[in-house]
Amino acid sequence: MSEAAYVGRGVHRTAVEGLALRIFDGTYNEGDTLELPALMAELGVSQTVLREAVKVLTAKGLLDARQKRGTFVRPRADWNLLDSDVLRWKLAAGAPPDFFADVLELRRAIEPAAASLAAEHRTEEDLAALDGSLTAMRSAGADPVLALRADTAFHSALLTASHNRFFVQLRRVIVPALVARGGSGGQAGPVPAHAEVVRSVREGDGDGAYMAVLELLDLPAGARGAGA
């Protein structure tokens, strides 16, 4: 269930992933200037390939370049964590607890509003996806892999049901964070709490859906279950 590697191919992907790894594992820290000739040798790539990799990571907010200074690592505050690759690299490197606290704050701001919109805009297809995720939760039992798969399917379906293009895109942030947070195992979350969200969405009760998601997210982490 982990995110796939950077979509580039061959040596281009190798260069992007290798350079990103060196940034996220601390080989290069904020403000450090890259030693491009050494990187070319370490990664086994040409100057052209490395230059293209630098362009990719510059576009993602990780790198910048200045005359006389060269290519350097930008401050972490500038890194685009809404980019799926950057988020994957961050999670793979090991995110501190306060990172997940920030994710929860984001979810508390977004998911209740998405549920309220879903109550207004949901289609039969949306309801079928939500119902399917509930069925998967009930069937998961104590299997942590199935529980996490059902939970991520639920929250993804809820964001999709909002029919807000920006909320839908936030699946790229929320789902990987759920996977990383729930990867240590656990049981499926409390089905009744999730089912209450779906009931409110189905009945067109925007306020009820909003509050049901808040109550779900405010449950203790262990009570929410894997990922939730």
Residue, then its C-alpha position, 0 to 999 in steps of 0.5 A: m500500500s506504499e506510494a509508488a516510486y517517482v514516475g520517471r524511468g531508468v537512470h532519470r528515476t534513479a537520479v531523482e530518487g537517489l538525490a532525494l534520499r540524500i536530502f531526506d536522510g540528512t546527507y545534505n541539510e538545509g542550506d548545504t550546497l550540492e557537490l554535483p561532480a561527486l553526485m554524478a559519480e555516486l549515482g552513476v549518471s551523466q551531467t545531463v541526467l543529474r541536471e534534469a533530476v535537480k530540475v525535478l527537485t527544484a520544482k518540488g521546492l527541495l532545491d534552488a540555485r544561485q550564481k556563485r553559490g550553486t545548487f543548494v537545499r532549501p529550508r524545510a519550510d519551503w518543501n512542497l509536502l502537498d506533492s505526493d513524491v515529497l510526502r512519500w520521501k518525508l514519510a519514508a525518512g521517518a516523520p516525527p509525532d508532531f508531523f502526524a499532529d499537523v496532519l490530524e489538524l489538516r484533516r479536522a479542517i478538511e474532512p468534516a467540510a468534505a463530508s458536509l459537501a458530500a451530503e449535498h453532492r453525493t451520487e449513488e456511485d459515491l454511496a456504493a463506494l462508502d458502503g463498500s468500505l464499511t463492508a470491508m471494515r466489518s470483514a477486516g477483523a484483526d487483520p491490520v492490512l485489511a483494516l488499513r485498506a478499508d480505512t483508507a478506502f473510506h476516507s478517500a471515498l468521502l473526499t471524492a464524494s465532496h465533488n470539490r476538486f481541491f478536497v479530492q486532491l488532498r487524498r494524495v496527502i491524507v491517504p499516505a499519512l494514514v498508511a504511514r500512521g497505521g502501518s504498525g498494525g491495529q484493528a479496523g476502526p469503530v464501524p458504528a462511527h464510520a457508519e454514522v458518517v455514511r448515514s448522514v451523507r446518505e440522508g443529505d444531513g450536512d451538519g450531521a455529516y460534519m459533526a460525525v466526522l469530527e467525532l470520528l477524528d477526535l476519538p483516541a488514536g487507538a479507538r479510531g483503529a488502523g490509520a483512521 
